[in-house]
Amino acid sequence: MLTVSRWEPFRDMLTFQHRLNRLLGDATNTYAPEGVGSWVPPVDIVEEPERLVFRAEIPGVSKDDIDIKVENGTLILRGEKKQEREIDGETAHRVERFYGAFTRSFALPATIDADKIQARYKDGVLELVLPKADVAKPRKITIVAA
């Protein structure tokens, strides 16, 4: 039996990215192997009928240290998690939290209305709401009797 399914290129792209991230394992973890000063906040991307929603975990980062831009169809998220105070290596028993600058970039589908993007930051989670343009939203066509 043949199953027919609707092709959704953006969802397929996210699925491919997720599979690639799982395949690479630690290489795409929330930190780089070189340690302090290199980290990548994890991001969830959810597609809804009217919009895309990005949620990035960036605890300990001030909203003033976060920069969000859209350039040439790419969403760019930059920021810096600053260390509260310098830790002397001889007195620190364990340092596991990551500090430093980060950058994430995401190619946006042409269906996003970049002028209407909204950002909220609460409890260490940055939420970006990217509404779809009206031309991209599915609409029902009613049939008028002739």
TORVEXPA-509732 format. One record per residue: residue in three letters; x, y, z of N, C-alpha, C in turn; chain. Coordinates in steps of 0.2 Angstrom, whole numbers. Layout:
@rest: ALA n_east: X n_north: Y n_up: Z ca_east: X ca_north: Y ca_up: Z c_east: X c_north: Y c_up: Z kette: A
...
***
This chain:
@rest: MET n_east: 4 n_north: -6 n_up: 0 ca_east: 0 ca_north: 0 ca_up: 0 c_east: 4 c_north: 6 c_up: 0 kette: A
@rest: LEU n_east: 3 n_north: 11 n_up: -4 ca_east: 7 ca_north: 17 ca_up: -5 c_east: 4 c_north: 23 c_up: 0 kette: A
@rest: THR n_east: 8 n_north: 26 n_up: 4 ca_east: 5 ca_north: 31 ca_up: 8 c_east: 7 c_north: 38 c_up: 5 kette: A
@rest: VAL n_east: 2 n_north: 42 n_up: 4 ca_east: 4 ca_north: 49 ca_up: 1 c_east: 4 c_north: 54 c_up: 7 kette: A
@rest: SER n_east: 9 n_north: 58 n_up: 7 ca_east: 9 ca_north: 63 ca_up: 12 c_east: 11 c_north: 70 c_up: 9 kette: A
@rest: ARG n_east: 9 n_north: 75 n_up: 12 ca_east: 11 ca_north: 82 ca_up: 10 c_east: 18 c_north: 84 c_up: 12 kette: A
@rest: TRP n_east: 21 n_north: 86 n_up: 7 ca_east: 28 ca_north: 88 ca_up: 7 c_east: 29 c_north: 95 c_up: 10 kette: A
@rest: GLU n_east: 32 n_north: 96 n_up: 16 ca_east: 33 ca_north: 102 ca_up: 20 c_east: 40 c_north: 103 c_up: 20 kette: A
@rest: PRO n_east: 43 n_north: 107 n_up: 16 ca_east: 51 ca_north: 108 ca_up: 15 c_east: 54 c_north: 111 c_up: 22 kette: A
@rest: PHE n_east: 50 n_north: 115 n_up: 25 ca_east: 53 ca_north: 118 ca_up: 31 c_east: 54 c_north: 113 c_up: 37 kette: A
@rest: ARG n_east: 48 n_north: 109 n_up: 38 ca_east: 48 ca_north: 104 ca_up: 43 c_east: 53 c_north: 98 c_up: 41 kette: A
@rest: ASP n_east: 54 n_north: 97 n_up: 35 ca_east: 59 ca_north: 92 ca_up: 33 c_east: 66 c_north: 95 c_up: 34 kette: A
@rest: MET n_east: 67 n_north: 101 n_up: 33 ca_east: 74 ca_north: 104 ca_up: 34 c_east: 75 c_north: 104 c_up: 42 kette: A
@rest: LEU n_east: 70 n_north: 105 n_up: 46 ca_east: 71 ca_north: 105 ca_up: 53 c_east: 73 c_north: 97 c_up: 56 kette: A
@rest: THR n_east: 69 n_north: 93 n_up: 53 ca_east: 70 ca_north: 86 ca_up: 54 c_east: 77 c_north: 83 c_up: 52 kette: A
@rest: PHE n_east: 79 n_north: 86 n_up: 46 ca_east: 86 ca_north: 84 ca_up: 44 c_east: 91 c_north: 87 c_up: 49 kette: A
@rest: GLN n_east: 90 n_north: 93 n_up: 51 ca_east: 95 ca_north: 97 ca_up: 56 c_east: 95 c_north: 93 c_up: 62 kette: A
@rest: HIS n_east: 89 n_north: 91 n_up: 65 ca_east: 89 ca_north: 87 ca_up: 71 c_east: 93 c_north: 80 c_up: 71 kette: A
@rest: ARG n_east: 92 n_north: 77 n_up: 65 ca_east: 95 ca_north: 70 ca_up: 64 c_east: 103 c_north: 71 c_up: 64 kette: A
@rest: LEU n_east: 105 n_north: 77 n_up: 60 ca_east: 112 ca_north: 78 ca_up: 59 c_east: 115 c_north: 80 c_up: 66 kette: A
@rest: ASN n_east: 111 n_north: 84 n_up: 70 ca_east: 114 ca_north: 85 ca_up: 77 c_east: 114 c_north: 79 c_up: 81 kette: A
@rest: ARG n_east: 110 n_north: 75 n_up: 81 ca_east: 110 ca_north: 68 ca_up: 85 c_east: 116 c_north: 64 c_up: 82 kette: A
@rest: LEU n_east: 117 n_north: 64 n_up: 76 ca_east: 123 ca_north: 60 ca_up: 73 c_east: 129 c_north: 63 c_up: 75 kette: A
@rest: LEU n_east: 130 n_north: 69 n_up: 76 ca_east: 136 ca_north: 72 ca_up: 78 c_east: 137 c_north: 72 c_up: 85 kette: A
@rest: GLY n_east: 132 n_north: 71 n_up: 89 ca_east: 133 ca_north: 70 ca_up: 96 c_east: 136 c_north: 76 c_up: 100 kette: A
@rest: ASP n_east: 141 n_north: 75 n_up: 103 ca_east: 144 ca_north: 80 ca_up: 107 c_east: 147 c_north: 86 c_up: 103 kette: A
@rest: ALA n_east: 148 n_north: 86 n_up: 97 ca_east: 150 ca_north: 91 ca_up: 93 c_east: 145 c_north: 97 c_up: 93 kette: A
@rest: THR n_east: 139 n_north: 95 n_up: 94 ca_east: 134 ca_north: 100 ca_up: 94 c_east: 131 c_north: 101 c_up: 101 kette: A
@rest: ASN n_east: 134 n_north: 99 n_up: 106 ca_east: 132 ca_north: 100 ca_up: 113 c_east: 132 c_north: 108 c_up: 114 kette: A
@rest: THR n_east: 130 n_north: 109 n_up: 120 ca_east: 129 ca_north: 116 ca_up: 122 c_east: 136 c_north: 120 c_up: 124 kette: A
@rest: TYR n_east: 141 n_north: 116 n_up: 123 ca_east: 148 ca_north: 119 ca_up: 124 c_east: 153 c_north: 117 c_up: 119 kette: A
@rest: ALA n_east: 158 n_north: 120 n_up: 118 ca_east: 163 ca_north: 118 ca_up: 113 c_east: 168 c_north: 115 c_up: 117 kette: A
@rest: PRO n_east: 172 n_north: 110 n_up: 114 ca_east: 177 ca_north: 107 ca_up: 117 c_east: 182 c_north: 111 c_up: 121 kette: A
@rest: GLU n_east: 184 n_north: 117 n_up: 118 ca_east: 189 ca_north: 121 ca_up: 121 c_east: 187 c_north: 124 c_up: 128 kette: A
@rest: GLY n_east: 181 n_north: 123 n_up: 130 ca_east: 178 ca_north: 125 ca_up: 137 c_east: 176 c_north: 132 c_up: 137 kette: A
@rest: VAL n_east: 178 n_north: 135 n_up: 143 ca_east: 175 ca_north: 142 ca_up: 145 c_east: 176 c_north: 147 c_up: 139 kette: A
@rest: GLY n_east: 171 n_north: 151 n_up: 138 ca_east: 171 ca_north: 156 ca_up: 132 c_east: 168 c_north: 154 c_up: 126 kette: A
@rest: SER n_east: 166 n_north: 147 n_up: 125 ca_east: 163 ca_north: 145 ca_up: 119 c_east: 157 c_north: 140 c_up: 122 kette: A
@rest: TRP n_east: 151 n_north: 143 n_up: 120 ca_east: 145 ca_north: 139 ca_up: 121 c_east: 140 c_north: 141 c_up: 116 kette: A
@rest: VAL n_east: 135 n_north: 136 n_up: 115 ca_east: 130 ca_north: 137 ca_up: 111 c_east: 123 c_north: 136 c_up: 114 kette: A
@rest: PRO n_east: 119 n_north: 141 n_up: 115 ca_east: 113 ca_north: 140 ca_up: 119 c_east: 108 c_north: 135 c_up: 115 kette: A
@rest: PRO n_east: 105 n_north: 130 n_up: 118 ca_east: 100 ca_north: 126 ca_up: 114 c_east: 94 c_north: 130 c_up: 112 kette: A
@rest: VAL n_east: 91 n_north: 128 n_up: 106 ca_east: 85 ca_north: 131 ca_up: 104 c_east: 80 c_north: 126 c_up: 101 kette: A
@rest: ASP n_east: 74 n_north: 127 n_up: 103 ca_east: 68 ca_north: 123 ca_up: 100 c_east: 65 c_north: 128 c_up: 95 kette: A
@rest: ILE n_east: 63 n_north: 125 n_up: 90 ca_east: 59 ca_north: 128 ca_up: 84 c_east: 53 c_north: 124 c_up: 83 kette: A
@rest: VAL n_east: 47 n_north: 128 n_up: 84 ca_east: 41 ca_north: 125 ca_up: 83 c_east: 37 c_north: 128 c_up: 78 kette: A
@rest: GLU n_east: 34 n_north: 125 n_up: 73 ca_east: 30 ca_north: 128 ca_up: 68 c_east: 23 c_north: 127 c_up: 70 kette: A
@rest: GLU n_east: 19 n_north: 133 n_up: 70 ca_east: 12 ca_north: 133 ca_up: 71 c_east: 9 c_north: 135 c_up: 64 kette: A
@rest: PRO n_east: 2 n_north: 135 n_up: 63 ca_east: -1 ca_north: 137 ca_up: 57 c_east: 0 c_north: 144 c_up: 55 kette: A
@rest: GLU n_east: 1 n_north: 148 n_up: 60 ca_east: 1 ca_north: 156 ca_up: 59 c_east: 8 c_north: 158 c_up: 60 kette: A
@rest: ARG n_east: 13 n_north: 154 n_up: 63 ca_east: 19 ca_north: 157 ca_up: 65 c_east: 24 c_north: 151 c_up: 66 kette: A
@rest: LEU n_east: 31 n_north: 154 n_up: 67 ca_east: 36 ca_north: 149 ca_up: 70 c_east: 38 c_north: 152 c_up: 77 kette: A
@rest: VAL n_east: 39 n_north: 148 n_up: 81 ca_east: 41 ca_north: 150 ca_up: 88 c_east: 48 c_north: 147 c_up: 90 kette: A
@rest: PHE n_east: 53 n_north: 151 n_up: 91 ca_east: 60 ca_north: 149 ca_up: 93 c_east: 60 c_north: 151 c_up: 101 kette: A
@rest: ARG n_east: 63 n_north: 146 n_up: 104 ca_east: 64 ca_north: 146 ca_up: 111 c_east: 71 c_north: 144 c_up: 113 kette: A
@rest: ALA n_east: 75 n_north: 149 n_up: 115 ca_east: 82 ca_north: 148 ca_up: 117 c_east: 83 c_north: 149 c_up: 124 kette: A
@rest: GLU n_east: 87 n_north: 144 n_up: 127 ca_east: 89 ca_north: 144 ca_up: 134 c_east: 95 c_north: 147 c_up: 135 kette: A
@rest: ILE n_east: 95 n_north: 153 n_up: 138 ca_east: 101 ca_north: 157 ca_up: 139 c_east: 101 c_north: 160 c_up: 146 kette: A
@rest: PRO n_east: 100 n_north: 156 n_up: 151 ca_east: 100 ca_north: 158 ca_up: 158 c_east: 106 c_north: 162 c_up: 160 kette: A
@rest: GLY n_east: 105 n_north: 167 n_up: 165 ca_east: 111 ca_north: 171 ca_up: 167 c_east: 113 c_north: 176 c_up: 162 kette: A
@rest: VAL n_east: 110 n_north: 177 n_up: 157 ca_east: 112 ca_north: 182 ca_up: 152 c_east: 107 c_north: 188 c_up: 153 kette: A
@rest: SER n_east: 109 n_north: 194 n_up: 153 ca_east: 105 ca_north: 200 ca_up: 154 c_east: 102 c_north: 201 c_up: 147 kette: A
@rest: LYS n_east: 96 n_north: 204 n_up: 147 ca_east: 92 ca_north: 205 ca_up: 140 c_east: 96 c_north: 210 c_up: 137 kette: A
@rest: ASP n_east: 100 n_north: 215 n_up: 140 ca_east: 104 ca_north: 220 ca_up: 137 c_east: 110 c_north: 217 c_up: 133 kette: A
@rest: ASP n_east: 112 n_north: 211 n_up: 135 ca_east: 118 ca_north: 207 ca_up: 132 c_east: 115 c_north: 203 c_up: 126 kette: A
@rest: ILE n_east: 109 n_north: 203 n_up: 124 ca_east: 107 ca_north: 199 ca_up: 119 c_east: 105 c_north: 203 c_up: 113 kette: A
@rest: ASP n_east: 107 n_north: 201 n_up: 107 ca_east: 106 ca_north: 205 ca_up: 101 c_east: 103 c_north: 200 c_up: 95 kette: A
@rest: ILE n_east: 97 n_north: 203 n_up: 93 ca_east: 94 ca_north: 199 ca_up: 88 c_east: 93 c_north: 203 c_up: 81 kette: A
@rest: LYS n_east: 95 n_north: 200 n_up: 76 ca_east: 94 ca_north: 203 ca_up: 69 c_east: 92 c_north: 198 c_up: 64 kette: A
@rest: VAL n_east: 89 n_north: 201 n_up: 59 ca_east: 87 ca_north: 197 ca_up: 53 c_east: 91 c_north: 201 c_up: 47 kette: A
@rest: GLU n_east: 95 n_north: 197 n_up: 44 ca_east: 99 ca_north: 200 ca_up: 38 c_east: 99 c_north: 195 c_up: 32 kette: A
@rest: ASN n_east: 97 n_north: 197 n_up: 27 ca_east: 96 ca_north: 193 ca_up: 21 c_east: 93 c_north: 186 c_up: 22 kette: A
@rest: GLY n_east: 87 n_north: 186 n_up: 25 ca_east: 84 ca_north: 180 ca_up: 26 c_east: 86 c_north: 175 c_up: 32 kette: A
@rest: THR n_east: 91 n_north: 178 n_up: 36 ca_east: 94 ca_north: 174 ca_up: 41 c_east: 93 c_north: 177 c_up: 48 kette: A
@rest: LEU n_east: 90 n_north: 173 n_up: 53 ca_east: 89 ca_north: 176 ca_up: 59 c_east: 96 c_north: 175 c_up: 63 kette: A
@rest: ILE n_east: 99 n_north: 180 n_up: 66 ca_east: 105 ca_north: 180 ca_up: 70 c_east: 104 c_north: 181 c_up: 77 kette: A
@rest: LEU n_east: 106 n_north: 177 n_up: 81 ca_east: 105 ca_north: 178 ca_up: 88 c_east: 112 c_north: 178 c_up: 91 kette: A
@rest: ARG n_east: 114 n_north: 184 n_up: 95 ca_east: 121 ca_north: 184 ca_up: 98 c_east: 120 c_north: 187 c_up: 105 kette: A
@rest: GLY n_east: 125 n_north: 185 n_up: 109 ca_east: 124 ca_north: 187 ca_up: 116 c_east: 131 c_north: 185 c_up: 119 kette: A
@rest: GLU n_east: 131 n_north: 187 n_up: 126 ca_east: 137 ca_north: 185 ca_up: 130 c_east: 134 c_north: 184 c_up: 137 kette: A
@rest: LYS n_east: 137 n_north: 179 n_up: 140 ca_east: 135 ca_north: 177 ca_up: 147 c_east: 142 c_north: 179 c_up: 150 kette: A
@rest: LYS n_east: 141 n_north: 184 n_up: 155 ca_east: 147 ca_north: 187 ca_up: 158 c_east: 148 c_north: 183 c_up: 165 kette: A
@rest: GLN n_east: 154 n_north: 182 n_up: 167 ca_east: 155 ca_north: 179 ca_up: 173 c_east: 155 c_north: 184 c_up: 178 kette: A
@rest: GLU n_east: 151 n_north: 182 n_up: 184 ca_east: 150 ca_north: 187 ca_up: 189 c_east: 156 c_north: 190 c_up: 192 kette: A
@rest: ARG n_east: 161 n_north: 186 n_up: 193 ca_east: 168 ca_north: 188 ca_up: 195 c_east: 173 c_north: 183 c_up: 193 kette: A
@rest: GLU n_east: 179 n_north: 185 n_up: 193 ca_east: 184 ca_north: 181 ca_up: 191 c_east: 186 c_north: 176 c_up: 196 kette: A
@rest: ILE n_east: 187 n_north: 170 n_up: 194 ca_east: 188 ca_north: 164 ca_up: 199 c_east: 195 c_north: 162 c_up: 198 kette: A
@rest: ASP n_east: 199 n_north: 162 n_up: 204 ca_east: 206 ca_north: 161 ca_up: 204 c_east: 206 c_north: 153 c_up: 204 kette: A
@rest: GLY n_east: 210 n_north: 150 n_up: 199 ca_east: 210 ca_north: 143 ca_up: 198 c_east: 213 c_north: 139 c_up: 204 kette: A
@rest: GLU n_east: 216 n_north: 142 n_up: 208 ca_east: 218 ca_north: 139 ca_up: 214 c_east: 213 c_north: 138 c_up: 220 kette: A
@rest: THR n_east: 208 n_north: 142 n_up: 220 ca_east: 203 ca_north: 142 ca_up: 225 c_east: 196 c_north: 139 c_up: 222 kette: A
@rest: ALA n_east: 196 n_north: 138 n_up: 216 ca_east: 190 ca_north: 135 ca_up: 213 c_east: 190 c_north: 127 c_up: 213 kette: A
@rest: HIS n_east: 185 n_north: 124 n_up: 216 ca_east: 185 ca_north: 117 ca_up: 217 c_east: 182 c_north: 114 c_up: 211 kette: A
@rest: ARG n_east: 177 n_north: 117 n_up: 208 ca_east: 174 ca_north: 115 ca_up: 201 c_east: 171 c_north: 121 c_up: 198 kette: A
@rest: VAL n_east: 172 n_north: 121 n_up: 191 ca_east: 169 ca_north: 126 ca_up: 187 c_east: 166 c_north: 123 c_up: 181 kette: A
@rest: GLU n_east: 159 n_north: 122 n_up: 181 ca_east: 156 ca_north: 119 ca_up: 176 c_east: 151 c_north: 123 c_up: 171 kette: A
@rest: ARG n_east: 150 n_north: 129 n_up: 174 ca_east: 145 ca_north: 133 ca_up: 170 c_east: 150 c_north: 137 c_up: 164 kette: A
@rest: PHE n_east: 146 n_north: 138 n_up: 159 ca_east: 150 ca_north: 141 ca_up: 153 c_east: 148 c_north: 149 c_up: 153 kette: A
@rest: TYR n_east: 154 n_north: 152 n_up: 151 ca_east: 153 ca_north: 159 ca_up: 150 c_east: 156 c_north: 161 c_up: 143 kette: A
@rest: GLY n_east: 154 n_north: 167 n_up: 141 ca_east: 157 ca_north: 170 ca_up: 135 c_east: 152 c_north: 172 c_up: 130 kette: A
@rest: ALA n_east: 154 n_north: 173 n_up: 124 ca_east: 150 ca_north: 175 ca_up: 118 c_east: 147 c_north: 169 c_up: 115 kette: A
@rest: PHE n_east: 141 n_north: 170 n_up: 112 ca_east: 138 ca_north: 165 ca_up: 108 c_east: 135 c_north: 168 c_up: 102 kette: A
@rest: THR n_east: 134 n_north: 164 n_up: 96 ca_east: 131 ca_north: 166 ca_up: 90 c_east: 127 c_north: 160 c_up: 88 kette: A
@rest: ARG n_east: 121 n_north: 161 n_up: 86 ca_east: 117 ca_north: 156 ca_up: 82 c_east: 114 c_north: 159 c_up: 76 kette: A
@rest: SER n_east: 114 n_north: 156 n_up: 71 ca_east: 111 ca_north: 158 ca_up: 64 c_east: 106 c_north: 153 c_up: 62 kette: A
@rest: PHE n_east: 100 n_north: 156 n_up: 59 ca_east: 95 ca_north: 151 ca_up: 56 c_east: 93 c_north: 154 c_up: 50 kette: A
@rest: ALA n_east: 93 n_north: 150 n_up: 45 ca_east: 90 ca_north: 152 ca_up: 38 c_east: 82 c_north: 152 c_up: 39 kette: A
@rest: LEU n_east: 79 n_north: 158 n_up: 37 ca_east: 72 ca_north: 158 ca_up: 38 c_east: 68 c_north: 157 c_up: 31 kette: A
@rest: PRO n_east: 63 n_north: 154 n_up: 31 ca_east: 59 ca_north: 153 ca_up: 25 c_east: 56 c_north: 159 c_up: 23 kette: A
@rest: ALA n_east: 55 n_north: 160 n_up: 16 ca_east: 53 ca_north: 166 ca_up: 13 c_east: 46 c_north: 168 c_up: 16 kette: A
@rest: THR n_east: 42 n_north: 163 n_up: 19 ca_east: 36 ca_north: 164 ca_up: 21 c_east: 35 c_north: 168 c_up: 28 kette: A
@rest: ILE n_east: 41 n_north: 170 n_up: 31 ca_east: 41 ca_north: 174 ca_up: 37 c_east: 40 c_north: 181 c_up: 36 kette: A
@rest: ASP n_east: 36 n_north: 185 n_up: 40 ca_east: 36 ca_north: 192 ca_up: 40 c_east: 40 c_north: 195 c_up: 45 kette: A
@rest: ALA n_east: 47 n_north: 196 n_up: 42 ca_east: 52 ca_north: 199 ca_up: 47 c_east: 50 c_north: 205 c_up: 50 kette: A
@rest: ASP n_east: 46 n_north: 209 n_up: 48 ca_east: 44 ca_north: 216 ca_up: 51 c_east: 40 c_north: 215 c_up: 57 kette: A
@rest: LYS n_east: 37 n_north: 209 n_up: 58 ca_east: 33 ca_north: 208 ca_up: 64 c_east: 35 c_north: 203 c_up: 69 kette: A
@rest: ILE n_east: 42 n_north: 202 n_up: 69 ca_east: 45 ca_north: 197 ca_up: 74 c_east: 44 c_north: 200 c_up: 81 kette: A
@rest: GLN n_east: 43 n_north: 196 n_up: 86 ca_east: 42 ca_north: 199 ca_up: 93 c_east: 47 c_north: 194 c_up: 97 kette: A
@rest: ALA n_east: 50 n_north: 198 n_up: 102 ca_east: 54 ca_north: 194 ca_up: 106 c_east: 52 c_north: 195 c_up: 114 kette: A
@rest: ARG n_east: 52 n_north: 190 n_up: 118 ca_east: 51 ca_north: 190 ca_up: 125 c_east: 57 c_north: 186 c_up: 128 kette: A
@rest: TYR n_east: 59 n_north: 189 n_up: 134 ca_east: 64 ca_north: 186 ca_up: 138 c_east: 61 c_north: 185 c_up: 145 kette: A
@rest: LYS n_east: 61 n_north: 179 n_up: 148 ca_east: 58 ca_north: 178 ca_up: 154 c_east: 61 c_north: 171 c_up: 157 kette: A
@rest: ASP n_east: 64 n_north: 172 n_up: 163 ca_east: 66 ca_north: 166 ca_up: 167 c_east: 72 c_north: 162 c_up: 163 kette: A
@rest: GLY n_east: 76 n_north: 166 n_up: 159 ca_east: 82 ca_north: 163 ca_up: 156 c_east: 80 c_north: 160 c_up: 149 kette: A
@rest: VAL n_east: 74 n_north: 161 n_up: 147 ca_east: 71 ca_north: 158 ca_up: 140 c_east: 70 c_north: 164 c_up: 136 kette: A
@rest: LEU n_east: 73 n_north: 164 n_up: 130 ca_east: 71 ca_north: 169 ca_up: 125 c_east: 66 c_north: 166 c_up: 120 kette: A
@rest: GLU n_east: 60 n_north: 169 n_up: 119 ca_east: 55 ca_north: 167 ca_up: 115 c_east: 55 c_north: 172 c_up: 109 kette: A
@rest: LEU n_east: 56 n_north: 170 n_up: 103 ca_east: 55 ca_north: 174 ca_up: 97 c_east: 49 c_north: 171 c_up: 93 kette: A
@rest: VAL n_east: 44 n_north: 175 n_up: 92 ca_east: 38 ca_north: 174 ca_up: 88 c_east: 39 c_north: 177 c_up: 81 kette: A
@rest: LEU n_east: 39 n_north: 172 n_up: 76 ca_east: 40 ca_north: 174 ca_up: 69 c_east: 33 c_north: 173 c_up: 65 kette: A
@rest: PRO n_east: 29 n_north: 178 n_up: 64 ca_east: 23 ca_north: 177 ca_up: 61 c_east: 24 c_north: 175 c_up: 53 kette: A
@rest: LYS n_east: 20 n_north: 171 n_up: 51 ca_east: 20 ca_north: 170 ca_up: 43 c_east: 17 c_north: 176 c_up: 40 kette: A
@rest: ALA n_east: 19 n_north: 177 n_up: 34 ca_east: 16 ca_north: 182 ca_up: 30 c_east: 9 c_north: 180 c_up: 27 kette: A
@rest: ASP n_east: 5 n_north: 184 n_up: 26 ca_east: -2 ca_north: 183 ca_up: 24 c_east: -3 c_north: 178 c_up: 18 kette: A
@rest: VAL n_east: 2 n_north: 179 n_up: 13 ca_east: 2 ca_north: 175 ca_up: 7 c_east: 4 c_north: 168 c_up: 9 kette: A
@rest: ALA n_east: 7 n_north: 167 n_up: 14 ca_east: 9 ca_north: 160 ca_up: 16 c_east: 4 c_north: 156 c_up: 20 kette: A
@rest: LYS n_east: -1 n_north: 159 n_up: 23 ca_east: -5 ca_north: 156 ca_up: 27 c_east: -11 c_north: 152 c_up: 23 kette: A
@rest: PRO n_east: -12 n_north: 146 n_up: 25 ca_east: -17 ca_north: 143 ca_up: 21 c_east: -24 c_north: 146 c_up: 22 kette: A
@rest: ARG n_east: -28 n_north: 146 n_up: 17 ca_east: -35 ca_north: 149 ca_up: 17 c_east: -39 c_north: 145 c_up: 13 kette: A
@rest: LYS n_east: -45 n_north: 145 n_up: 16 ca_east: -51 ca_north: 141 ca_up: 12 c_east: -54 c_north: 145 c_up: 7 kette: A
@rest: ILE n_east: -55 n_north: 142 n_up: 1 ca_east: -58 ca_north: 146 ca_up: -4 c_east: -66 c_north: 143 c_up: -4 kette: A
@rest: THR n_east: -70 n_north: 148 n_up: -4 ca_east: -77 ca_north: 146 ca_up: -4 c_east: -80 c_north: 146 c_up: -11 kette: A
@rest: ILE n_east: -84 n_north: 141 n_up: -13 ca_east: -87 ca_north: 140 ca_up: -19 c_east: -94 c_north: 144 c_up: -19 kette: A
@rest: VAL n_east: -94 n_north: 148 n_up: -24 ca_east: -100 ca_north: 152 ca_up: -25 c_east: -104 c_north: 149 c_up: -31 kette: A
@rest: ALA n_east: -111 n_north: 148 n_up: -30 ca_east: -115 ca_north: 144 ca_up: -35 c_east: -116 c_north: 149 c_up: -41 kette: A
@rest: ALA n_east: -115 n_north: 146 n_up: -47 ca_east: -115 ca_north: 150 ca_up: -53 c_east: -122 c_north: 151 c_up: -56 kette: A
***
